[in-house]
Amino acid sequence: MDRLWSWGRPAIVRDVLDDLNKERDLAYTTVMTVMDNLHRKGWLTRERDGRAYRYAPVATRQQYNAELMREILADSGDQAGTLLRFVETVTPEEADAIRRALRSRGPGR
Amino acid sequence: MTTIATVLFGYAAVLAAASPRFLSSQWLARSPRLALALWHSCAVSVLLASILATVACYADDGLLRGWLTAIDGSSGVPGIVAAAVAVLVPTVLIGRVTLTVWQVLARHRVERDRHLKLVCLLGRHDHRLGVDVIPADVPAAYCVPGSKQIVLTKGAIAILSDNELRAVLAHERAHLAGRHHLLVAWADALQKAFPRVRLFNAMQQSTAHLVELLADDQTLRRASAESLASAIAAMGCARTPTIALAATGGSVLTRVERLLAPPAPLPVATRLGAAGAAISLVALPILPILILTAGHIPCPHFFS
């Protein structure tokens, strides 16, 4: 996905494999399987181009980032339980009260 | 017996209406584990009582015979209607609970899978901490139940000291080890199944808060109260200006205050009493049914 995002254009399995193999040694079928899986699960689209498929990401990195952030920060009750968050959002008044409480105990680190 | 049915219905109604007030009292939060046990046994008790009440309506000797005659058609239309209600009401109750629990769990699984995929695509694994780190400035930390993964944002790592970080990780590991998400999901499902019942509404909110307190308590075995409190404060306060605010009812402040000035643990007698109450709450609705059936079904030993 990283390669496809940074290229910003559709690519065939061979392109991705050649690029990946600059750093490590992967088999053609491995990359093909991964890309096929990503396509089946709806992360990549593909178009037939001669004997091969040309793959492109469904959404940009920014779009996925935005989705991820929405999920992380959603404090609504509907999201509760999917993820267990360390701390929920606090109101400014509450934040003040928390800082006061900490200060009254002195530097606690 | 109809008396037993009335008693059971009344018991369920009173418990569902009155228990949230008692269960929300401050002293109970001194032991989150007990508070959770009491909340959930109250809920189970109300469910059991309502189901058994409808069963009791028809388990009465005369009515049971009426029900049997309804099946062979000899008591006419009213008998068939009564018999249908006797079967339908408990089935609908149990079915509704089962369905929503299943829906909630399925939705959570789908959302978590998608979320993990996103984390995998956009983040990287930090082997030293054993967590996934996503490149975002907003400080956030959470665990993804089911996958045992803990996720931190870069922003969180930036603002936390080593000790605070250790406290955050211990807190999230406590959630995962205690399978707190199952309690939260169950409370969530009950609230969705019966949104008008006060007990279930209150229980959903309390469960979410109490599992945090429980995880805080368990964190104290591995990290100091001070570092956990300052981590909570740092993470909570850092996020304030950036996001639309949803009131949390002061739950974060409660957690910090509780860590800085821990309440005395509950006396042993109180704890035993509360544990006993939790068990009796579940057992209570079953009792009249046991008496009823013991009175009506002849014990095989009489014949031997």
Contacts between the chains, C-beta under 8 A, distances in Angstrom:
chain1	res1	chain2	res2	distance
A	1	B	121	5.5
A	41	B	117	7.7
A	43	B	117	7.4
A	43	B	121	7.9
A	61	B	122	7.1
A	64	B	118	5.6
A	64	B	121	6.3
A	64	B	122	6.1
A	65	B	122	5.9
A	65	B	136	7.6
A	67	B	118	6.4
A	68	B	115	7.4
A	68	B	118	4.5
A	68	B	119	7.0
A	68	B	122	6.0
A	68	B	134	6.6
A	68	B	136	7.8
A	69	B	136	6.0
A	69	B	138	7.0
A	71	B	111	7.6
A	71	B	115	5.6
A	71	B	118	7.7
A	72	B	134	7.9
A	72	B	136	7.5
A	72	B	138	7.6
A	72	B	140	5.0
A	72	B	142	6.8
A	72	B	151	7.9
A	72	B	153	7.4
A	73	B	138	6.7
A	73	B	140	6.8
A	73	B	239	7.7
A	73	B	243	5.8
A	75	B	243	7.9
A	75	B	246	4.6
A	75	B	248	7.5
A	76	B	246	6.9
A	77	B	204	7.5
A	79	B	111	8.0
A	80	B	184	6.4
A	80	B	188	6.4
A	80	B	204	8.0
A	80	B	208	5.7
A	81	B	104	7.3
A	81	B	108	5.9
A	81	B	181	6.0
A	81	B	184	4.3
A	81	B	185	4.9
A	81	B	188	5.1
A	82	B	107	7.9
A	82	B	108	5.0
A	82	B	111	4.7
A	82	B	112	5.9
A	82	B	115	7.2
A	83	B	112	7.5
A	83	B	115	7.0
A	83	B	142	4.6
A	83	B	143	7.1
A	83	B	144	5.9
A	83	B	145	7.8
A	84	B	142	6.0
A	84	B	143	5.2
A	84	B	145	6.3
A	84	B	172	7.3
A	84	B	175	4.6
A	84	B	180	6.3
A	84	B	181	5.9
A	84	B	184	7.3
A	84	B	211	7.4
A	85	B	140	7.1
A	85	B	141	7.3
A	85	B	142	4.4
A	86	B	140	7.5
A	86	B	141	3.9
A	86	B	142	6.1
A	86	B	168	5.6
A	86	B	171	6.1
A	86	B	172	6.5
A	86	B	231	7.9
A	86	B	232	7.6
A	86	B	235	6.0
A	87	B	141	7.7
A	87	B	232	5.4
A	87	B	235	4.7
A	87	B	236	4.6
A	87	B	252	5.9
A	88	B	236	7.4
A	88	B	246	7.6
A	88	B	248	4.7
A	88	B	251	6.8
A	88	B	252	6.2
A	89	B	236	7.4
A	89	B	239	5.7
A	89	B	240	7.1
A	89	B	243	5.7
A	89	B	245	6.1
A	89	B	246	5.8
A	89	B	248	6.7
A	90	B	236	4.4
A	90	B	237	6.5
A	90	B	239	7.6
A	90	B	240	6.0
A	90	B	248	6.4
A	90	B	252	4.8
A	90	B	253	7.5
A	91	B	240	7.3
A	91	B	245	5.4
A	91	B	247	6.1
A	91	B	248	7.7
A	92	B	240	5.7
A	92	B	245	7.9
A	94	B	236	7.7
A	94	B	248	7.4
A	94	B	250	6.1
A	94	B	252	6.2
A	94	B	253	5.2
A	95	B	236	6.7
A	95	B	237	4.2
A	95	B	240	5.1
A	97	B	253	5.3
A	98	B	232	7.8
A	98	B	233	4.8
A	98	B	236	6.5
A	98	B	237	6.3
A	98	B	252	6.7
A	98	B	253	5.5
A	98	B	256	5.1
A	99	B	233	6.7
A	99	B	237	6.7
A	101	B	233	8.0
A	101	B	253	7.2
A	101	B	256	5.5
A	101	B	257	5.6
A	101	B	260	6.0
A	102	B	229	6.6
A	102	B	230	6.2
A	102	B	233	5.4
A	102	B	256	7.0
A	102	B	260	7.3
A	104	B	260	8.0
A	105	B	226	7.3
A	105	B	229	8.0
A	105	B	260	5.2
A	108	B	226	3.5
A	108	B	227	7.3
A	108	B	229	6.5
A	108	B	230	5.3
A	108	B	260	7.9
A	109	B	161	5.6
A	109	B	163	6.5
A	109	B	164	7.3
A	109	B	226	6.9
A	109	B	227	6.5
A	109	B	230	5.9
